[in-house]
Amino acid sequence: MAADWMILLPYIFLAGGGLFIFCAAILRPDASGLYFAIALASVVLAGIAAVFHPPGINFGGMIDAGGYARFFAVLVCVVSSFTLLLSLRYAEKKGIAGDEYFALILFAALGMCLSAGATNWIVFFLGLELLSISLYVLIGSSHDEPASNEAALKYFIMGSVASGFFTFGVALLFTATGSLNIADSLSNVQAGVSALALFGLSLIATGIGFKVSIVPFHLWTPDVYQGAPAPITAFLSTGSKAALFAALLRFSLVMSPELFSYMTPVFWGLAAITMIVGNITALAQTHIKRLLAYSSIAQMGYVLMALLTVRHDGGASVMFYLAAYALMDLGAFGTVALLSRGGSDIDTLQDYQGIGYSNPWASALLAVCLLSLAGLPPTAGFIGKIIIFKSVVGAGFIYLAITGIVTAIISVYFYLNIIVTMFMRPEKVPVDLAFRVDPLGVALSGCILTAVILLGVLPSPLLSLIERVLYSFRI
């Protein structure tokens, strides 16, 4: 019994940290440094607990305690740590560094871990809602900015609709299979797949599709990404996507072959249109955050394409690309936070003219992350795309692979356009030496930049870990 409770330690640290911040705020109001320290310590302890907690199959059939859930819990904790570090200066400059800001990051991280590790539909729904509700508030945390309030309202409306689809889908699937256990409900749908089970699964996929910005459920994404505070945009675009695709990968691994065959053409079509719409629409964008939003949509198309190959040993390509994507998108949106000096975020393409010379570390981070998103060597994105395309071709989806390659080539243009603007255009904003040598910004840029390149040069350790995690996959 004690070992069972040890399994919950990562979740306890995240939940306890958030509650402790609220309690500390009663005794020490406006102590943003204290709230930050508590939040960072909670995330670090949760990550350590996820690595070292005792092995087990699950907690009462509700939460996975195997290597799969632990892998994504650590990934979420890494993303949360960088989000907190990006928020330290940014939130103070924007006047949003209150207890609710740091506590809600912890609660959102808790929801992500629950979503990735849930083996029961009810627990998954609780994680999804905890994640969503926390992000609704975080996105609108810049109360004085109309764009932030509008983004929060749009995400709330679309998220509520998505939750409705998901809940109804789970109810129909439970009616068809008689089980709320994820593995049992999805594996029990055998030959002669019932229309009720298919309709329920379609609604579930629709609800999750809204959350991960799959076309045609993506329309909220550019407005929300542009209006949200930059560190929260980074958090939303990485942590939530990784957690929910972890759930989709789990669903695909435990589905009955008949059910997976029904879903294959749906995933094929959604992946193709997501890659096409995301990359082509990004060509017309003149705002960095909107451009990166459409880039994020396109990246989800590549992950969805890889999801088709899980029955052909392609699960490793999904997990590796999610880890690489989390780093490179965190770095891209994190650069916006590092370069923003109060007021609205630096967002238009013109604001980045010549900034590579006044802010070399942040610009180098953005450039490397953009090259990685484009899939150019020697970055993590290059290795990730190579692994995905190899898996897709090996699974026989030749035309989908061609579509992915063509759209990836198209994306190179708008990524390189930003780099050209930063390093080959005359500077628009005067040099700010004090800002340029900010120690925290330099340290964060160096860490993410090193990780993105290191995964591109030396991917074997992470791939070996992922292979072991998938080999010991348990529900």
C-alpha positions in Angstrom: 0.0 0.0 0.0 2.9 2.4 0.8 4.4 1.6 -2.6 1.1 2.5 -4.2 1.1 6.0 -2.6 4.7 6.4 -3.7 3.5 6.1 -7.2 1.5 9.3 -6.6 4.5 11.4 -5.4 4.9 13.4 -8.7 1.2 14.3 -8.6 1.4 15.1 -4.8 4.4 17.4 -5.3 2.7 19.4 -8.1 -0.7 19.6 -6.3 0.9 20.3 -2.9 3.2 23.0 -4.4 0.2 24.8 -5.9 -1.7 24.8 -2.7 1.3 25.8 -0.6 1.8 28.9 -2.9 -1.8 29.9 -2.2 -1.2 29.5 1.6 2.0 31.4 1.4 0.3 34.3 -0.4 -1.9 34.8 2.7 1.1 35.3 4.9 3.4 37.0 2.4 1.4 38.9 -0.3 3.3 40.2 -3.3 6.3 37.9 -2.6 6.8 36.8 -6.2 10.3 35.5 -5.6 9.0 33.1 -2.9 6.1 31.9 -5.1 8.6 31.2 -7.9 11.0 29.3 -5.6 8.2 27.1 -4.3 6.9 26.4 -7.8 10.3 25.5 -9.2 11.1 23.3 -6.2 7.8 21.5 -6.6 8.4 20.8 -10.3 12.0 19.6 -9.7 10.9 17.3 -6.9 8.0 16.0 -9.1 10.5 15.2 -11.9 12.9 13.4 -9.5 10.0 11.4 -8.0 8.9 10.4 -11.5 12.3 9.1 -12.3 12.9 7.2 -9.0 9.5 6.1 -7.8 9.1 2.3 -7.3 8.0 0.3 -10.3 4.3 -0.7 -10.6 1.6 -1.3 -13.1 -0.9 1.2 -12.0 -2.6 2.9 -9.0 -5.8 1.0 -8.5 -6.3 0.6 -12.3 -6.5 4.4 -12.7 -3.0 5.7 -13.3 -0.1 4.1 -15.2 3.0 3.8 -13.0 5.3 2.3 -15.7 8.1 3.8 -17.7 5.7 5.2 -20.3 3.9 7.6 -18.0 7.1 8.4 -16.1 8.8 9.4 -19.4 6.1 12.0 -20.2 5.9 13.1 -16.5 9.6 14.0 -16.7 9.1 15.7 -20.0 6.2 17.8 -18.6 8.4 18.7 -15.6 11.2 19.8 -17.8 8.9 22.0 -19.9 7.3 23.4 -16.7 10.7 24.2 -15.3 11.7 26.2 -18.3 8.3 27.9 -18.4 8.8 29.1 -14.8 12.4 30.3 -15.5 11.1 32.2 -18.6 8.4 33.7 -16.4 10.6 35.0 -13.6 11.6 38.3 -15.3 8.7 38.4 -17.8 5.9 38.2 -15.2 7.5 40.9 -13.1 7.8 43.2 -16.0 4.2 42.6 -17.0 2.9 42.9 -13.5 1.4 39.4 -13.4 3.8 37.6 -11.0 1.2 36.8 -8.4 0.6 33.6 -6.5 -2.2 32.5 -8.9 0.2 32.7 -11.9 2.8 30.3 -10.4 0.3 28.0 -8.7 -1.7 27.6 -11.9 1.4 26.6 -13.8 1.8 23.7 -11.3 -1.9 22.8 -11.6 -1.7 22.8 -15.4 1.4 20.6 -15.2 -0.5 18.2 -12.9 -3.3 18.0 -15.4 -0.8 17.2 -18.2 0.8 14.4 -16.1 -2.6 13.0 -15.3 -3.7 13.1 -19.0 -0.5 11.3 -20.1 -0.6 8.7 -17.4 -4.4 8.0 -17.1 -5.6 4.4 -17.7 -9.2 5.3 -16.9 -11.4 7.6 -18.9 -12.6 9.5 -15.8 -9.0 10.2 -14.6 -8.1 11.3 -18.2 -11.1 13.7 -18.2 -10.1 15.1 -14.8 -6.6 15.7 -16.1 -7.8 17.3 -19.3 -10.1 19.7 -17.4 -7.5 20.6 -14.8 -5.1 21.4 -17.6 -7.7 23.4 -19.6 -9.1 25.4 -16.7 -5.6 26.4 -15.5 -4.7 27.5 -19.0 -7.9 29.5 -19.4 -6.8 31.7 -16.5 -3.1 31.8 -17.4 -3.9 32.9 -20.9 -5.9 35.9 -19.6 -3.5 36.8 -16.8 -2.5 40.0 -18.5 -5.7 41.7 -17.4 -4.9 45.1 -18.9 -4.3 43.8 -22.5 -7.5 43.3 -24.6 -5.7 40.7 -26.7 -5.0 38.5 -23.7 -8.6 38.7 -22.5 -9.9 37.9 -26.0 -7.5 34.9 -26.2 -8.7 33.6 -22.9 -12.3 33.9 -23.9 -11.8 32.2 -27.3 -9.9 29.3 -25.7 -12.5 29.0 -23.0 -15.4 28.7 -25.5 -13.6 26.4 -27.9 -12.2 24.3 -25.0 -15.7 24.0 -23.5 -17.1 22.7 -26.8 -14.2 20.3 -27.1 -14.9 19.0 -23.5 -18.5 18.5 -24.5 -17.6 16.4 -27.5 -15.1 14.4 -25.4 -17.6 13.7 -22.6 -20.3 12.6 -24.9 -17.9 10.3 -26.8 -16.7 8.6 -23.6 -20.4 8.0 -22.6 -21.1 6.4 -25.9 -18.0 4.3 -25.8 -18.9 3.1 -22.3 -22.4 2.2 -23.5 -20.9 0.2 -26.3 -18.2 -1.6 -24.3 -19.3 -1.5 -20.6 -15.9 -0.4 -19.3 -14.2 2.9 -18.3 -10.8 1.4 -18.4 -9.1 2.8 -21.5 -7.3 -0.4 -22.5 -10.4 -2.6 -22.0 -12.8 -0.3 -23.7 -10.6 0.1 -26.8 -9.4 -3.5 -27.1 -12.9 -4.9 -26.6 -14.1 -3.5 -29.9 -13.4 -6.5 -32.1 -14.7 -7.8 -35.4 -18.0 -6.2 -36.4 -17.1 -2.9 -34.9 -20.3 -1.3 -33.6 -21.5 2.1 -35.0 -22.0 3.3 -31.5 -18.4 2.6 -30.5 -17.1 4.3 -33.7 -19.2 7.3 -33.2 -18.1 7.6 -29.6 -14.4 7.3 -30.5 -14.9 9.9 -33.3 -16.3 12.4 -30.7 -13.3 11.6 -28.4 -10.9 12.2 -31.3 -12.7 15.5 -32.1 -12.4 16.7 -28.5 -8.7 15.9 -28.3 -8.3 17.3 -31.9 -9.4 20.7 -30.7 -6.9 20.7 -27.8 -3.9 19.7 -30.1 -4.9 22.0 -33.0 -5.5 19.4 -35.7 -7.1 20.9 -38.8 -10.1 21.6 -39.0 -10.2 22.1 -35.3 -7.3 24.7 -35.3 -9.0 28.0 -35.8 -8.6 29.2 -32.2 -4.8 28.6 -32.2 -3.3 31.7 -33.9 -5.5 34.2 -31.9 -4.8 32.4 -28.6 -1.1 32.1 -29.2 -0.8 35.7 -30.1 -2.8 37.1 -27.2 -1.4 34.9 -24.4 1.7 35.9 -22.5 4.7 34.5 -24.3 5.8 32.0 -21.6 2.3 30.7 -21.3 2.2 30.4 -25.1 5.3 28.3 -24.9 3.8 26.2 -22.1 0.5 25.7 -24.0 2.2 24.8 -27.3 4.6 22.2 -25.8 3.4 20.7 -22.5 -0.3 20.3 -23.4 0.5 18.9 -26.9 3.0 16.4 -25.5 0.6 15.2 -22.8 -2.3 14.8 -25.1 -0.3 13.1 -27.9 1.0 10.7 -25.2 -2.7 9.8 -24.6 -3.3 9.4 -28.3 -0.3 7.1 -28.6 -1.6 5.1 -25.6 -5.0 4.8 -27.3 -3.4 3.6 -30.6 -1.2 1.0 -28.8 -4.1 -0.6 -27.0 -6.7 -0.4 -29.7 -8.0 -3.6 -31.3 -6.7 -4.1 -34.8 -10.2 -3.8 -36.2 -10.7 -0.4 -34.6 -7.3 0.9 -35.6 -8.0 -0.1 -39.2 -11.1 2.0 -39.1 -9.2 5.0 -37.7 -6.3 4.8 -40.1 -7.9 6.6 -43.1 -9.2 9.3 -40.7 -5.7 9.9 -39.2 -4.2 9.8 -42.8 -6.5 12.5 -44.0 -6.2 14.7 -40.9 -2.4 14.4 -40.9 -2.2 15.4 -44.6 -4.5 18.4 -44.4 -2.9 19.6 -41.1 0.5 19.6 -42.6 -0.7 21.4 -45.8 -2.9 24.1 -44.1 -0.4 24.8 -41.3 2.6 25.3 -43.5 0.9 27.2 -46.4 -1.0 29.5 -44.1 2.2 30.3 -42.2 3.7 31.8 -45.4 1.4 34.8 -45.2 2.0 35.7 -41.6 3.9 38.9 -40.5 3.6 38.3 -36.8 6.0 35.9 -35.1 3.6 34.4 -32.7 0.9 33.8 -35.3 3.6 32.3 -37.7 4.8 30.0 -34.9 1.1 29.1 -34.2 0.6 27.8 -37.7 4.0 26.2 -37.5 2.8 24.4 -34.4 -0.3 23.2 -36.2 1.9 21.8 -39.0 4.2 20.1 -36.5 1.1 18.3 -35.0 0.4 17.0 -38.5 3.9 15.4 -38.6 3.2 13.8 -35.2 -0.2 12.6 -36.3 1.4 11.1 -39.4 3.8 9.2 -37.2 0.9 7.9 -35.1 -0.2 5.9 -38.1 2.9 3.8 -37.8 2.6 2.5 -34.2 1.6 -0.9 -35.4 4.8 -1.0 -37.4 7.1 -0.2 -34.5 6.7 3.5 -35.1 5.9 4.5 -31.5 9.5 5.5 -30.9 9.3 8.1 -33.7 6.2 9.7 -32.0 7.9 9.9 -28.6 11.2 11.2 -29.9 9.6 13.9 -32.0 7.4 15.0 -29.1 10.5 15.5 -26.9 12.3 17.3 -29.7 9.3 19.4 -30.5 8.9 20.4 -26.9 12.5 21.7 -26.8 12.5 23.6 -30.1 9.0 25.2 -29.7 9.8 26.1 -26.1 12.9 27.8 -27.4 11.1 29.6 -30.2 8.3 31.0 -28.1 10.7 31.5 -25.1 12.8 33.9 -27.3 9.7 36.1 -27.6 9.5 36.2 -23.8 13.3 36.9 -23.4 13.1 39.8 -25.9 9.9 41.4 -24.6 10.7 44.3 -22.3 7.3 45.2 -20.8 4.1 46.2 -22.4 3.0 44.1 -25.4 5.3 41.2 -26.7 7.7 41.9 -29.5 5.7 40.2 -32.2 5.8 41.8 -35.7 8.5 40.6 -38.1 9.8 44.2 -38.4 10.6 44.3 -34.7 13.1 41.5 -35.3 15.1 43.5 -37.9 18.8 43.3 -37.0 18.1 42.0 -33.5 20.7 39.3 -34.0 23.4 41.8 -33.2 21.8 43.6 -30.2 20.6 40.3 -28.6 22.9 37.6 -29.9 22.0 34.8 -27.4 18.3 35.1 -27.8 18.6 35.4 -31.5 20.9 32.4 -31.7 18.4 30.4 -29.8 15.5 31.4 -32.1 17.6 30.7 -35.2 18.6 27.2 -34.1 15.0 26.4 -33.0 13.6 27.6 -36.3 16.2 25.5 -38.2 15.1 22.5 -36.1 11.4 23.1 -36.8 12.3 23.2 -40.5 14.1 19.9 -40.1 17.5 21.0 -41.1 20.7 19.4 -39.7 22.4 19.2 -37.3 19.3 19.7 -35.0 16.8 17.5 -33.1 14.1 18.4 -35.7 16.2 16.9 -38.5 16.6 13.6 -36.7 13.0 13.6 -35.6 11.7 14.1 -39.2 14.1 11.5 -40.6 12.8 8.9 -38.1 9.2 9.8 -38.8 9.6 9.6 -42.6 11.4 6.3 -42.3 8.6 4.9 -40.2 5.9 6.2 -42.5 7.6 4.8 -45.6 8.2 1.5 -43.8 4.5 1.3 -42.9 3.5 1.8 -46.6 2.1 5.3 -46.5 4.2 6.5 -49.4 1.9 9.4 -50.6 1.5 10.7 -47.0 5.3 10.7 -46.7 5.6 12.7 -50.0 3.1 15.2 -48.7 5.1 15.6 -45.5 8.3 16.1 -47.4 6.8 18.7 -49.7 5.3 20.7 -46.9 8.5 20.5 -44.9 10.3 22.0 -47.9 7.7 24.8 -48.1 8.2 25.5 -44.4 11.9 26.2 -44.9 11.0 29.5 -46.6 9.2 31.2 -43.7 11.6 29.9 -41.1 14.6 31.2 -43.0 12.8 34.5 -43.6 12.8 35.2 -39.9 16.5 34.4 -39.7 17.3 36.7 -42.6 15.3 39.4 -40.9 17.3 39.0 -37.7 20.8 38.9 -39.1 20.6 40.5 -42.6 18.4 43.5 -42.1 19.2 46.9 -40.6 18.4 47.1 -36.9 15.1 48.9 -36.0 15.4 48.9 -32.2 18.5 50.5 -30.5 21.0 48.3 -28.8 20.3 47.7 -25.1 23.5 46.3 -23.5 22.0 45.7 -20.1 19.3 43.6 -21.6 21.6 41.8 -23.9 23.8 40.4 -21.1 20.9 39.3 -18.8 22.5 36.3 -17.0 19.2 34.3 -16.8 18.4 34.8 -20.4 21.8 33.8 -21.5 21.7 30.6 -19.3 18.2 29.6 -20.6 19.2 30.2 -24.2 22.4 28.2 -23.8 20.6 25.3 -22.2 17.8 24.9 -24.7 20.2 25.6 -27.7 22.6 23.0 -26.4 19.8 20.4 -25.9 18.4 21.0 -29.4 21.8 20.5 -31.1 22.8 17.6 -28.8 19.7 15.7 -29.7 20.5 16.2 -33.4 24.1 15.1 -33.1 23.7 12.4 -30.4 20.1 11.0 -30.5 21.0 7.4 -29.5 20.7 7.7 -25.7 17.2 9.1 -25.9 16.1 6.7 -28.6 17.4 3.8 -26.5 15.5 5.0 -23.5 12.3 5.3 -25.6 12.8 1.8 -27.0 13.1 0.4 -23.4 10.0 2.4 -22.3 7.9 1.0 -25.2 9.2 -2.5 -24.7 8.0 -2.5 -21.1 4.8 -0.6 -21.9 2.0 -1.4 -19.4 -1.5 -0.3 -19.0 
